[in-house]
Amino acid sequence: MLKLLIGATALLASAGAAQAQSWVPDNRPGGKLLLTGGVSTIEGSGGGGLATWATTTGYGNRDGIGANLHATWVDLPDYEFRTWGVAVGLWDRVELSAARQEFDTGGTGALLGLGSGFTFGQDVYGLKIRLTGDAVYDQDTWMPQISVGVQHKVADRGAVIGLIGGQDDEGTDFYVAATKLFLAESLLVSGTVRWTEANQTGLLGFGGDAESDATAQFEGSVGYLLSPNIVIGAEYRTKPDNLSFAREDDWMDVYAAWAINKNISVTAAWVDLGSIATFEDQRGLYLSLQAGF
């Protein structure tokens, strides 16, 4: 009888453990392939450097959570751009992000009448939701992963923004993104349509004396996987042109991203940001470090 009771107890314990295991995800972080969540954009979302992708950040799969911290620096002839932030991916379905951007005018600030070292800044809060598709695992169909997102931006130089013709120091972008990875060809393709009224992503405010309404802009990325942990590619991002005092050009880059492992990645790029606040040919080095899981 004692042996029977012990055996029954062990059986019940085993069944209970199996039932409990069915309720607990068996692969919380780290379920995705290297680089498939993208790196961190200048606005904090998962994607390339300049363009947002439909993928969610981090390496958590459908049962898991992923997150990262990033810091990015862009050195231009007349300015310096810096951004840092955090992003969290939930169940490969939802992405939450927050980033701080700073645009340092350096010595150019004095030429603009703002004072040497004058810095524009803004905070960006983002939400992205995957609607359908899987950019990586749906290899038997042309259907891309499709996500929608929103980014609320708050700039901190309202007085100057008003003087240069900006309508507001706070605004909200909405976007739809589609991303597809063709594993057999080692090729990633992504496109995003963004509805925005942001001037220089919002650092110079929102809306202006030349155009006051939000317009649809395009962000495109292509990437080629040289190996499972190295990707090279290019991006293009169109921009609104809302301020009469200064033309705003489209942005482009050529980049290389190296995932050292699933915790650390480095991205380097050559960027061409065109004309910024009347200063032409703003081309330079982009460097970004991301750490997470």
Solvent accessible surface area in square Angstrom, and as a share of the most:
residue,aa,sasa,rsa
1,M,170,0.76
2,L,127,0.63
3,K,177,0.75
4,L,123,0.61
5,L,103,0.51
6,I,105,0.53
7,G,40,0.38
8,A,46,0.35
9,T,89,0.51
10,A,59,0.46
11,L,126,0.63
12,L,131,0.65
13,A,64,0.50
14,S,68,0.44
15,A,58,0.45
16,G,37,0.35
17,A,62,0.48
18,A,61,0.47
19,Q,120,0.53
20,A,54,0.42
21,Q,121,0.54
22,S,89,0.58
23,W,199,0.70
24,V,78,0.45
25,P,40,0.25
26,D,123,0.64
27,N,61,0.31
28,R,116,0.42
29,P,69,0.43
30,G,31,0.30
31,G,22,0.21
32,K,20,0.08
33,L,79,0.39
34,L,46,0.23
35,L,14,0.07
36,T,13,0.07
37,G,3,0.03
38,G,10,0.09
39,V,12,0.07
40,S,3,0.02
41,T,1,0.00
42,I,4,0.02
43,E,1,0.00
44,G,1,0.01
45,S,2,0.02
46,G,0,0.00
47,G,0,0.00
48,G,4,0.04
49,G,5,0.04
50,L,5,0.02
51,A,2,0.01
52,T,1,0.01
53,W,16,0.06
54,A,0,0.00
55,T,9,0.05
56,T,1,0.00
57,T,4,0.02
58,G,9,0.08
59,Y,22,0.08
60,G,4,0.04
61,N,37,0.19
62,R,148,0.54
63,D,67,0.35
64,G,1,0.01
65,I,73,0.37
66,G,0,0.00
67,A,18,0.14
68,N,5,0.03
69,L,112,0.56
70,H,9,0.04
71,A,55,0.43
72,T,5,0.03
73,W,92,0.32
74,V,5,0.03
75,D,61,0.32
76,L,12,0.06
77,P,89,0.56
78,D,44,0.23
79,Y,9,0.03
80,E,52,0.23
81,F,14,0.06
82,R,64,0.23
83,T,1,0.00
84,W,111,0.39
85,G,16,0.15
86,V,62,0.35
87,A,2,0.02
88,V,45,0.26
89,G,3,0.03
90,L,32,0.16
91,W,128,0.45
92,D,17,0.09
93,R,94,0.34
94,V,29,0.17
95,E,3,0.01
96,L,84,0.42
97,S,11,0.07
98,A,34,0.26
99,A,6,0.05
100,R,61,0.22
101,Q,0,0.00
102,E,35,0.16
103,F,13,0.05
104,D,30,0.15
105,T,1,0.00
106,G,28,0.27
107,G,55,0.53
108,T,10,0.06
109,G,0,0.00
110,A,59,0.45
111,L,140,0.70
112,L,54,0.27
113,G,67,0.65
114,L,53,0.27
115,G,33,0.32
116,S,87,0.56
117,G,37,0.36
118,F,33,0.14
119,T,32,0.19
120,F,8,0.03
121,G,2,0.02
122,Q,0,0.00
123,D,43,0.22
124,V,0,0.00
125,Y,116,0.44
126,G,12,0.11
127,L,65,0.32
128,K,1,0.01
129,I,64,0.33
130,R,11,0.04
131,L,99,0.49
132,T,56,0.33
133,G,14,0.14
134,D,11,0.05
135,A,2,0.02
136,V,11,0.06
137,Y,132,0.50
138,D,40,0.21
139,Q,75,0.33
140,D,137,0.71
141,T,56,0.32
142,W,208,0.73
143,M,79,0.35
144,P,33,0.21
145,Q,6,0.03
146,I,44,0.22
147,S,0,0.00
148,V,49,0.28
149,G,9,0.09
150,V,42,0.24
151,Q,2,0.01
152,H,64,0.28
153,K,0,0.00
154,V,52,0.30
155,A,6,0.05
156,D,73,0.38
157,R,87,0.32
158,G,30,0.29
159,A,85,0.66
160,V,22,0.13
161,I,2,0.01
162,G,46,0.45
163,L,153,0.76
164,I,37,0.19
165,G,21,0.20
166,G,10,0.10
167,Q,115,0.51
168,D,71,0.37
169,D,53,0.27
170,E,74,0.33
171,G,7,0.07
172,T,45,0.26
173,D,1,0.00
174,F,111,0.46
175,Y,6,0.02
176,V,62,0.36
177,A,1,0.01
178,A,36,0.28
179,T,1,0.00
180,K,11,0.05
181,L,7,0.03
182,F,43,0.18
183,L,74,0.37
184,A,98,0.76
185,E,104,0.47
186,S,31,0.20
187,L,63,0.31
188,L,15,0.07
189,V,61,0.35
190,S,7,0.05
191,G,23,0.22
192,T,1,0.00
193,V,60,0.34
194,R,3,0.01
195,W,110,0.39
196,T,6,0.04
197,E,47,0.21
198,A,4,0.03
199,N,0,0.00
200,Q,12,0.05
201,T,4,0.02
202,G,0,0.00
203,L,7,0.04
204,L,10,0.05
205,G,0,0.00
206,F,1,0.01
207,G,0,0.00
208,G,2,0.02
209,D,94,0.49
210,A,63,0.49
211,E,64,0.29
212,S,46,0.30
213,D,94,0.49
214,A,55,0.43
215,T,45,0.26
216,A,60,0.47
217,Q,25,0.11
218,F,94,0.39
219,E,2,0.01
220,G,11,0.10
221,S,3,0.02
222,V,72,0.41
223,G,2,0.02
224,Y,106,0.40
225,L,37,0.18
226,L,104,0.52
227,S,38,0.25
228,P,109,0.68
229,N,42,0.21
230,I,60,0.31
231,V,13,0.08
232,I,68,0.34
233,G,15,0.15
234,A,38,0.29
235,E,7,0.03
236,Y,89,0.34
237,R,9,0.03
238,T,35,0.20
239,K,17,0.07
240,P,8,0.05
241,D,73,0.38
242,N,2,0.01
243,L,12,0.06
244,S,82,0.53
245,F,82,0.34
246,A,13,0.10
247,R,123,0.45
248,E,17,0.07
249,D,35,0.18
250,D,46,0.24
251,W,16,0.06
252,M,75,0.34
253,D,4,0.02
254,V,91,0.52
255,Y,17,0.06
256,A,43,0.33
257,A,4,0.03
258,W,119,0.42
259,A,0,0.00
260,I,77,0.39
261,N,66,0.34
262,K,71,0.30
263,N,79,0.41
264,I,70,0.35
265,S,10,0.06
266,V,43,0.25
267,T,5,0.03
268,A,41,0.32
269,A,8,0.06
270,W,123,0.43
271,V,1,0.00
272,D,19,0.10
273,L,11,0.05
274,G,12,0.12
275,S,1,0.01
276,I,4,0.02
277,A,10,0.08
278,T,70,0.40
279,F,44,0.18
280,E,87,0.39
281,D,80,0.41
282,Q,0,0.00
283,R,104,0.38
284,G,16,0.15
285,L,86,0.43
286,Y,3,0.01
287,L,78,0.39
288,S,6,0.04
289,L,96,0.48
290,Q,22,0.10
291,A,44,0.34
292,G,21,0.21
293,F,97,0.40
